[in-house]
Amino acid sequence: MFLCFSIVLVNLNMDGLSPNGKASPFAECRPNGALGHGSDDDSTPLPLYHKPRDYVEASVCHVKDLENGQMREVDLGSGRALLIKEHGEFSAMGHKCPHYGAPLVKGVLSKGHVRCPWHGACFNIATGEIEDFPGQCVQSSAGLVCAETLRQEGFTDRIVMCTMDRHPPYDRPKLSKSLDSTAEQLRLRSVEFLQDHDIELLTEKEVVAIDVKTRSVTFDDGLRMEYRKLFIATGSKPKPMNYKGKDVRNVFHLRTPEDANSIARLANNKNAVIVGTSFVGMEVAAALTDKAHSVSVIGIESVTFKKALGEKVGKAIMKLFEANRVKFYMLNEVSEMIGHHGQLKEVVLKSGKVLRADVCVIGAGSVPATGFLKQSGIHLDSKGFITVNKTMQTNVDGVFAGGDVVMFPFPPRNNKKVNIPHWQMAHVHGRVAALSMMGRASEIKTVPYFWSAMFGKTIRYAGYGDGFDDVIIQGDLDELRFVAFYTRSEEVVAVASMNYDPIVSRVAEVLGSGKTIKKRDVE
């Protein structure tokens, strides 16, 4: 039996790909204004299943209408497709990325694959297979990607996936952007789907111990299960905070649909306080502005996202929030939470400022959920992260790990062990681990890619910018139409943009090919 356990969720087929790249990674990249779709995260994922005919015949254009390296959306009568010409050969595939429906014709075509303009997923133009995540019909966690990859690659033995959650797989990243959504509305994989693919799902199961000698896992209810291979993807948990008056309700760490629904309900025409300026915290603040009477954000740094995006970009994003009635209390921390009859009423800052609060959301960062591993023999670093090798295996034979909980060797940084808590990266971890479990050693070949949506605008980011020492900005920060290149010494290590598609996917394509972008190339 192979046993996987995790906190998050899903991923499967796709039928689309696209773009039209030129030799230069920045050719024809121009500010393009709003994309006309609000934000990607407001888009409805494509249906999980459809059963088309085996093939469709249609005359769509003359062979001379397309040049090499070009793509075009064409009408087949019964639907649309993406027509591609590369090296004199034609290919056709679905015209939308199955992740969130991005028009692949606006993406990047290069060397036999198409990269999505919104979230960087790559698809092979000959086979339609995914080459880089995300890109399946839905988002998923490392745990389910691992389970599904095992099945896709022909593993026929028993697979058990265990989660502390009470629901079948749902789109967790959407919780902070769509607070009113229920678990059913966010559902990604049904119980029936998992049953059809012979993946056993155990919900509300918390692992309390792993015995690597007997190859067994023990749960909080006393259940004990043995395994031949084990994949750990337990994710993260909220970073603990030190303040007085913790025994009050209506204070939330956003983890579940029930949390999100309660936050939205309690904030209705009331006063909301967000503690912390993480991406989740800021997304919640943005989502509450059209519900709450007031939204206040408390942060310990001078500027939001300063470490990740730099001071200039952070200030531009803060202006967007302030224009939407969000009040910032930066360089501040919570001293006390005051309640009455168990209900939060006020948040007191160390500066002495008192904020009225009918609901409070803690978004002050996270730590790896690995406390149950301390006596297991599985190696953890000083911060509690699981260390793995390039095939996602831990120091214990047969035990693999992935997602937010791991420190893994990152090839673009000379295999330095890093932690990159992106959903896209978790997908890659799950697939690499599954292939390794089956004796098909695979290594991580991807460019980190993440995004965040606020007020109908989406920040896109690719690369690994940790330790950047300069930021080169093109475009207009005041208009929130820009691209920012993050450099270390003379090398571009990451890029972020807003309303500048598909530049981030173009840069991801260049970095993914192993090429180096120098500072002088963008200056």
N, C-alpha and C positions, 0 to 999 in steps of 0.2 A: 504493500500500500504506500502511496505517496500522500503526504499530509501537508497541506498549506494552511496557514492562518494569517489573517490580516484584519485591518480595520476598514479598508475602503473597498472599491468595487470594479468593475467590468470592462469588456472589450471584445470585438469580433470582426466580421467581414467588412468589406468595403467595395465600392464599384466606381471610384472616380479618381481622376488625376488631372494635372495641367500645368502651364505657363509658357512664356516665350523669352528665354534668356538669351542675351547676346554675349560676346566674348568678354566685355568688361562687366564686372560684377555690379557696377553702378549705372550702366547704360540705361537711358530712358527712365530712370527713377526720378519722379517729380512729385512734389506735393500734390495730392489728389483730392484734398478736401474730405468732407464726410463721405463715407462709402454708401450712404443711402440705406443702410440696414440697421440703423441705431447702434447697437453694439452686437458683436458676435454672440455674446452670451444670452442675448434676447432671442437669438434665432432658435428655431425648433429643430432638434436633431432629426435626421432622416429616419424613416420607418425602419424598425429592426429587420423586418422581413418583407420581401416582395418576390413574386415568382414570375419573372418575365419569360417570354418565349425563348427558345434556344438561340435564335438569331433574328435579326431584322435586316431586310434589304431596302435600301433607299438611295436615290441619286441626290447628292447634297452639294457637289461643286465639281468644277473641272480640275483635273490633276495639276494644271498649271496655276490654279488660283492660290495655292499655298507654296511659299518658299521654305527652304530648309530652316528649321528652328522656329517655325511658326505654329500657332494653334488657333483653332476657330471652333466656336460653338455652332453646331449644325442641328437642324430640325429633321427628325426621322419620321415625323407624322404622329407616331405614338409616344413621342418624347424627344428629349434633346440628348446630344452626345458631344464629347470633346474629340475633335479630329486633330491629329498631330502629324507633322511631317518632320522627320529627322534623318539625316544622311540618305535622303532620297526615298525613304520608306515611310508608309503611312500606318498609323495606329489609331484606334478609336476606343474610347472608354467613357464611363459616366462623367458628366460635366460638373458635378458638385462633389466636394470633399464630404465623405459620409460622417465626419466628426460633427460639424455644425453647419454644413451646407455651403461652405465658401465656394465662390465661382472659381474653379481651377484655371480657367482661361486667364485669370489675372495673376496666376502664380508664376513659378519659375521652371522652365524646361531646361534640362541640362543632362547630357550623357546618359540618356535612356530612362530618366525618371522625371517626374513632375513634383514640385514642392508647393504645398498649400500656402496661399498668401497670408492667411490669418494666423495659423498655429504651427506651421512648419512641417506638417506630415509629408512624407515622400512616398510616391507610388511608382512602381515599375510600369513603363508604358507598354511593354510587350505582354505582361501577364496580369497587370492590375494589382499585384501583390504589394503589401505595405513594406517599405524599406526603412522607414523611420517614423516614430510615433509623435503625436497622437494621430489618429486617422481612421479608426474603426467607427462603427455606427455610434458608438458612445464612448465616454471616458471610462477609464477603469483604474483600479489600483494594481500594484505589483502582484498581489496575491491572485487575483482572478486572471490577469494576463498570463501568469505562470500556469494556472490550471487549464486555461483555454489553449495555450500553446502546446501543452502536453497532449491534449486531445487532437489538435490540428496536426501534430507531427506523428500521430499514430500510436501513442501510448494507450494501452487497453486495460491496464490494471486499475485498481480502486484509487480514486482521488477524493479526499475529504477537505473541504474548506471551512474553517471555523472563524467566527467573528463575534466580537462583543456586541455588535449592533443587533437590533431587534428586527430590522427590515432586510428583505432581499436587496441586492445591489441597487443603489441610486446615485444620482449625479451630485456628489458631495460638494464640489467646487461651486455649484450653483446656489448653495444655501445662502451664502453671504450676499448674493446679487438678487435673489428672488425669495425674499423672506416669507412670502405667503404660500409658497408651493408646498404641497404635501408629498409624503414619501411615494405615494402612488403616481403623482404627476411627474416626479423626478426619477421614477423607476427606470433602470437600465436593463436589468436582467430579471426575468420572472422566475419563480420557483419551477415552473413548467420547462422553461428553457434549460435550466441547470439539470433537471431530471432527464430531459431529452438527450443531453450530452453526458449523462452519467457522472455529474459532478455533485457530490453530496454536500449540502450546506447545513451547518450547525450554527444557529443564531443564539445570541445571548450566552456565549460561551467564553469565559475569561480564563486564559492560561495562567496557572500559578507556578508551574515548575516543569522543567525539561530534564530528563535523565538521559544523557548521551550514551551511557554505558548499556542501559537496557533498551535504548532507542524508544523512549516513551514520553508522552506528554500528559500532564495531569491538569485537570480543570478545577475551577472553584467549587463545583458541585460534586467533586469526587470522581468524576468520570476519568478513566485512564485509557489512552489509545497508543498503540505501537505504530511505528513507521519504518519504512526502508529509506526514504528520503524526506527531508523536512525543509520547508521554505518559510522563513519568518519575515513578515511584512506588517508588523504591528503599528507602524506609523509613529506619530508623536502625541504628546499630551500637553495641556497648557502649562506654561511656566508658572511655578508658584509665586504668589505675591505676598509681601509682608505689609499688612495694615490691620488696624483695629476694626472690630465690629463685623466679623465675618458671618455672624449668624443672622443674615437677612436673606429673604427671598428676592426675586426679580433681579438677581445678578447672574449673568450667564457667560459660560464659555461656549461659543457656538460649535456644537458637535453633531446635532441631529435635526431632522425636520421639525420635531416637536420644539426644540430650542428656538429655531427660526420663527416658527409660528407664534410662540409666546412672546418673543421680542417684538414682532410686528404688532401684535394685539395690545401689549402693554404700552407701546410707544405711541399709539394712536392719539393724536392731539395732546400728547404729554411731553415730558422732558426726558430726553435720552442722553446718556453719558457713555462715551467710548473710551476705555482705558487702554492706551497703546496704539501705535501707528503702524502695525503690521499691515500687509496687504489685505488680510481678512478684515481687520478692524476698520480700515478705511473704506472697504467695499460696503461693510454694514452701515457706516456713517452715511455714505452716499445713498444707499437704499432707503434710509430712514428719513431723508430730507423731505420727501413728499408725504410723509405720514405724521411725523412728530411735530410738536409745537416748537421745540428747540433741540438742536444736536450739538453737543460739546465733545471735543476730542482732547484727551490729555496725553502728552508725549514727553519723554525724557530728553529727546534731542531738540536742537533748535529748529530743524527742518525735517519734514516727513520724507522718508525714503532716501535720506542723505547717503547712507552707507551703500545702498543698492544702485541708486540712480544719479547720485551727485547732488550738490547743493542747488545748482541752477534749475535742473529739472524738478527737483523737489519743491522749490519755491513756486514754480509755475503751476504745479499740481495743487499746491495749497491755495493759490489764488482762485483756481476753479472751484474748490470747496467753499472758500469764503464768499464767492459770488452766489453760491447756493445756500447761504445762511448757516454755514457750519462755523462754529466758534472754536478757535484753537487756544489751548493752554499748554504751551510748550515749555521745556526745561522745568517740568513739574512732575510730581509723583503724588499718589494717593496716600494720605495720612490716616484717614478714618472714613468708614461708611456708617452713617447714622440711620437707624430705622425706627419704626414705631409699630408694635405688634407684629414684628417679623417682616415688615415691609420696608424696603429701602426708601428713604426720603431725601437724604443729602449725601453728597460726596465732598469730603474736606480735603483740600490739597495741602501739601507741606508749606506752600507759600502763604497759607491762611485763607485762601479763597474758598468760599463755600458754594457748591453748585447744586441746584435742585435736580433731583433725579428720581424719576418714576420707573426707570429701567436702566440697567447698566450692563454693558457688554465688555468683557475682558478680551483684548486682542493684543496682548503684550508679549507674544512669542511663544515658543514651545520647546520642549525637551524630548528626547527619544523615549518611547514607551518600552523600556527594556529592564525595568526593575526585577522582573521575574527570572531574569537570566543570570543574576549576580553569582549564584552558587552552581551554575550549570556546567562550567568548564568552557563555555563559548566565550571567546575573548571580547571584552568591551574596552574602549579607550577611556581616558580620564573623564570624558563628558558623558559616558554612557552609550556611545554609538558602537554598533557591531562592526568590526573590521572584517572586510572580505577581500578576496583576490580578484583578478580580472574576470574570472568566470562566476563571480558572486558566491563562491564557497567560503565558509568561515574556516576557522582553524580546526574544526571538527569534521571528520569525513562524513559525507552524506547530509550535512546541514548547510543550507544556503540562506541568504537573506537579501532583501532589497527594499527600495523605497526610502522614506525619510529616516529610517533607523540606521543606515549604513554609512561607513566611510569606505570609499572604493577608489581604486587607482584610476586616475583620469589621464588618458593619453596626451591631450594637448598641453598638460602641465608636467610632462615627463613622468607620468604615472604617480604623481603626488596623490596621497590619499585625501579625498575631499568629500564633503557632504553637500549634495545639491537636491533640495527638497521640492523638485518640480514634479507635477503629474506626468509630464512627458518622460522624464528620466525614470520614474517608477515603472512605466510601461516597458522601457528598454531593459531595466533590471529583471523584470518578471520573465521576459522572453529569453534573455541570456541564461538565467538560472534554469529555466525549463529545458533548454537545449543541453546545458551542462549535465543536468540530472539524467538525461537520456544518453550520455556519453558522446554528445556532439559538441565538443568544446567550442564556445563562441565568445567573442570579446565585445566590449562596448564600442560601437562605432556610431556616434551621434553627436549632434551639437545641442547643448542644453537650450531649451526654448520655453518661455512662459509668457503669460499675458494676464492682464487685469482690466476689468471693465468698470468704469465709474461715470455716471451721468451720460450714458450713451456713447462714451469715448473709450477706446481701447488702447492700452499701452502694450506694445509688443517688445519682446526682449529675447535676444539670442546670444549665446556664448557664455563664458565664465569670467565675469569681471572682478572677482575678488582681488583686492589689492591694486585696483586701477589708480594711476597717479595723475591722469589728465582726462579731460572730456572735451571733445571737439563737437560743437553743435552747429548744424546747418538747418536752415528754415527759420521759423518764427515761434519762439517760445510763448510769446504773449497770445498768439493765435492758436496755440497748441497744435501746431503743424510743423513738426520738426523731426530730425533724426540726430541722435547723440551717439558718437563713437567713443568707447572707453578704451584707453590705452595704458599699457605698462611698458615703460621705457619707450621704444619706438614701434611697438607692435599693437595693433588693434585686437583686443581680447573679447570684446562684447559690443553689442549695438542695441539701442532702444529707439522706438519711434512712436509717434502718434500722428494719424492722418497722413502717412507717408508710404503707404503700401506700394509695391511689395518689398521695400528695401531690406527689411529685417530677414525675410526669407531669402533674398539674394545673398546677403552677407552670410547667412547660415549655410547656403549652398557652397560658397567659396571656402569657408572654414571647414566644412564637411569634406571637401575634396583634398584637404591637407595643405592647401595653400596658405601663405601668410599675407595679411594685409598690413602694410606699413603705415605709420602715422602720416608720412608724406603723401601717401596715395589719396588720403581724404582731405588733407589740408589744401 
